[in-house]
Amino acid sequence: MASESQAPAGGASKESTFRNYNAKQASTYTQSRAGYAPKLYKLILDAHEARGGKAGSVLDVGCGPGRASREIADYFDEVTGVDPSPGMIEEAIQTGGKTKAGNDISYKVCSAEELDSLPGQVDMITAATAVGRLVSLLEPNTPYIRGRPRC
């Protein structure tokens, strides 16, 4: 899939590769992508709690098919996953998921550049892929080595 850039109003470029996953590609991505290690979630949640973070709501930016949104949902009352790809969001919605409070996980087509259009505030923001790779740099023996999941 080729990546194109368009200049929207305001001059910022818009990446198109990740916005253009169709339902079949999103399903294949879901089946081939391993989840994150529980140790990663524990590290993130412990740091969040240690800094006085609440467990009311979390926003998962670039959620793709919603795997990390679902895996972290047991710890929050409200979970919203956003992704610029309608195909990925469709896959996330089909898979579903419930929060700690028993609410449905909310999924929306939204790019990171459009986050200010979402209503309300959140207690934590995640970008799972970026965090997973960062942790692998800090701890070489984590499940992420060179961006590839080992668990």
C-alpha positions in Angstrom: 0.0 0.0 0.0 1.5 3.3 -1.0 1.7 6.2 1.4 0.5 9.6 0.2 0.6 12.9 1.8 -2.0 15.6 1.3 -1.8 19.1 2.7 -5.0 19.9 4.6 -6.0 23.4 5.6 -3.4 24.8 7.9 -0.5 23.2 5.9 0.1 20.0 8.0 0.5 16.9 5.9 -1.9 14.0 6.3 -0.5 10.5 6.2 -2.7 8.1 4.3 -1.3 4.6 4.7 -2.7 3.9 8.1 -6.0 5.6 7.2 -6.7 3.2 4.3 -6.9 -0.3 5.8 -10.0 -2.1 4.5 -11.9 -4.7 6.6 -10.0 -7.6 5.1 -6.6 -6.0 5.9 -7.7 -5.1 9.4 -8.8 -8.7 10.0 -5.5 -10.0 8.7 -3.6 -7.5 10.9 -5.6 -8.7 14.0 -4.9 -12.3 13.3 -1.2 -11.8 12.8 -0.4 -9.3 15.5 0.5 -10.6 18.9 -0.8 -8.9 22.0 1.4 -7.0 24.5 3.0 -8.7 27.5 1.1 -8.3 30.8 4.4 -6.9 32.2 4.1 -3.9 29.9 0.5 -3.1 31.1 1.6 -3.5 34.7 4.5 -1.1 34.2 2.2 1.5 32.6 -0.6 1.1 35.1 1.8 1.1 38.1 3.4 4.3 36.9 0.0 5.9 36.3 -1.3 5.0 39.8 2.0 6.1 41.4 1.5 9.5 39.9 -2.0 9.8 41.3 -3.7 8.7 38.0 -7.3 7.7 38.2 -9.0 4.7 36.6 -12.0 6.5 35.2 -11.2 6.8 31.5 -8.5 6.0 29.0 -8.0 7.0 25.4 -6.1 4.6 23.2 -4.7 6.6 20.2 -4.0 4.6 17.1 -5.9 1.7 18.5 -6.0 -0.3 15.2 -8.3 -3.3 15.7 -8.6 -2.5 19.5 -6.3 -5.2 21.0 -4.7 -2.9 23.5 -8.0 -1.1 24.2 -9.5 -4.5 25.2 -6.5 -5.6 27.2 -6.4 -2.4 29.3 -10.2 -2.2 29.6 -10.3 -4.3 32.8 -8.6 -1.4 34.6 -10.8 1.5 33.5 -14.5 2.4 33.7 -14.6 4.0 30.2 -12.3 3.1 27.3 -12.2 4.9 23.9 -10.1 3.7 21.1 -9.5 6.0 18.1 -7.8 5.2 14.8 -7.7 7.0 11.5 -8.7 3.9 9.6 -12.4 3.0 9.2 -11.4 -0.6 8.4 -9.5 -0.9 11.7 -12.4 0.7 13.7 -14.9 -1.7 12.0 -12.8 -4.6 13.1 -12.5 -3.2 16.7 -16.3 -2.7 16.9 -17.0 -6.2 15.6 -14.6 -7.7 18.2 -16.1 -5.5 20.9 -15.1 -5.5 24.5 -16.2 -4.4 28.0 -14.7 -2.1 30.6 -14.2 -2.7 34.3 -17.6 -1.1 34.8 -19.2 -3.4 32.2 -19.6 -0.6 29.6 -18.9 -1.3 26.0 -15.6 0.0 24.7 -16.2 3.0 22.4 -14.3 3.0 19.1 -14.2 6.1 16.8 -12.6 7.0 13.5 -10.3 9.8 14.5 -6.7 10.8 13.8 -4.3 12.1 16.4 -4.6 15.5 14.8 -8.3 15.5 15.5 -8.2 14.6 19.2 -9.4 18.0 20.3 -12.7 17.2 18.6 -13.5 14.5 21.1 -15.7 15.5 24.1 -14.6 15.4 27.7 -11.4 14.6 29.5 -9.5 11.3 30.1 -7.4 10.0 33.0 -4.8 8.4 30.7 -3.8 8.3 27.1 -2.1 5.3 25.5 -0.4 4.8 22.2 0.4 1.1 22.6 2.7 0.6 19.7 4.9 3.5 20.5 5.0 2.6 24.2 5.8 -1.1 23.4 8.8 -0.1 21.3 10.0 2.5 23.9 10.0 -0.2 26.6 12.0 -2.5 24.4 14.7 0.2 24.2 14.7 0.6 28.0 14.5 -3.1 28.8 16.2 -5.3 26.1 14.7 -8.5 27.5 11.0 -7.4 27.2 8.8 -9.1 24.7 9.5 -6.4 22.2 12.8 -6.7 20.4 13.3 -4.6 17.2 9.6 -3.9 17.1 8.5 -7.6 16.9 6.4 -9.2 19.6 7.9 -12.4 21.1 4.9 -13.4 23.3 
